[in-house]
Amino acid sequence: MSLPWAKLALLVGAIGIGIGVACIIPDEDIQILITDVNNYPVKFVEGIPLDEAARCACSSSCECPLPGVTGIPPYLDPNDPAYQFCVCGDNEVDENRLYGIEFFVEDQDEVDGLPSDSLYAAALLDWDPTLGDSAFDYVAYRSYLDPRRPLDLWYSSYESLVIKRPTPYVRSITLRDPQTGRLDLCNGAGRPLAPGFHTLSLIVTDRPWFQREGAEVEPEDTGEPFESMPVTLEGVPDIAAGATYDIQTYVFMCREEGDLNCCVGLGGG
């Protein structure tokens, strides 16, 4: 017995709709690929002492691919003669000032086997993030570290022999006077330091620093408005551009010049 044509058409339509519904592709597994991504965060890295079993687990030579160890502790104990610094007067330098220090940071982002991110670092003096002040106002030690210049790649066995992980693409941050190779924490900040405890914070980011757009101002002499130049806020990561960042802080103490007699005339030390 055949169905009437009208009922047959409805039945075929319902079957077609059912098949169409059954073939809808679920969207939970669809991934949109874009090129403007920041897959890996920038971070400070440092070597760590390993016991013999841990070293031998890396290689038959019992050596593990690790970065170098930064030469100073987080707290530069003023009771240690190596960290007894002074605030010196004009035409004097601190004879006990440090030798240059090298820090290491890594960022694994790459394109075609080459690092894709430029890293920037700034040295901050006495910056307390809990106060809510902009890091830009605390950038110091510019003669040792230029926050506008991208960090150089650092090549070593650690860079090429890291196992079971992406290439770290290590960069180095070096704090030292290019002429003397020394680092004067109490006199080289670019502004005077009072005797007492201070902090040195290093901040590194994997995007150019945040740039504040120029504002429209009206000079009093002409009255004609004009656009002021954009301002780069060094030390302020550009989070809106996808930047990541890392911070490392060190505490040190500066003494009065006469406390330790550690200041000498320029040309000494």
Steps between C-alpha positions, in 0.01 A plus 500: 500500500656829394486818703335805355745738332453770766584263785795360305641851447469579871675174588790568260535855633512381859764242414704769324480732799601218732802418286597868486475536876703187553779636275546831680870527592552567872710811559670414829809360324540778244809714562553838339867541408642852519858619473492773766539272800737480794524133588786510748564745785831671556667400826820532698703179517794402715720201549434276798737264683411134437614191680702241311208271419300787349797614290574151372135455403555772239795348316777243519741782585288590806440853370161667464427789260441787740547877488771668702442598861435870565784635711300663781237378750155663533614657828842664490574469870685816613680291762680323216810703399421428135177701526606798711428802280527874564335817378796703372545869435588681179810381317504178704406141430411211727807279522279207607262527203407176327645357186257467211213255545335288230138385522328255265149502356335274248207511261414195290287670233642433154421514128680267259761410759582860596391699807195709417486731803725792586562528874546823694619551857511790744660550841272653763618665821285477815183414308222359717221351284263492799483881492353504150762739359606467136829314458598766244566748782757265659717407201866552597854380421456598136875524448518128579179381329320677215129405519448610138744246357392138433699240690766300318472126446732297719651189346635216711481126545191565711338671202564213258486191722181542701313172469131413470379859483481788249814701432523759780652782291686645794589868525733663747458815706837645597530774762842662486679815399636441147818686592588345836292181507371599846149553640452773761160446659523796738641762260415386147121517505481839330355665811624532859438220747459556872681270744293197590338204327393512134367263237611430146223342291562368150196474275506330160223480239452344156332795327610864466413708805154650520467826307263771618338687214565870463240739641348804336633812670455873447822701540450838663706685240298407190176357630505249214459138619753241395565133571783429742743219426425148634691407813660157546454390861812292551453241772125469426410178308250538217248246626242606240747397227536153650819565697618272776753611761710380791658683795793425726585714805819543703545681833819691583619758750689826455704642789627849569837568341680518835357174636736273309739743331424322174493808274808588297580773251409446136749279328542273802344155529 
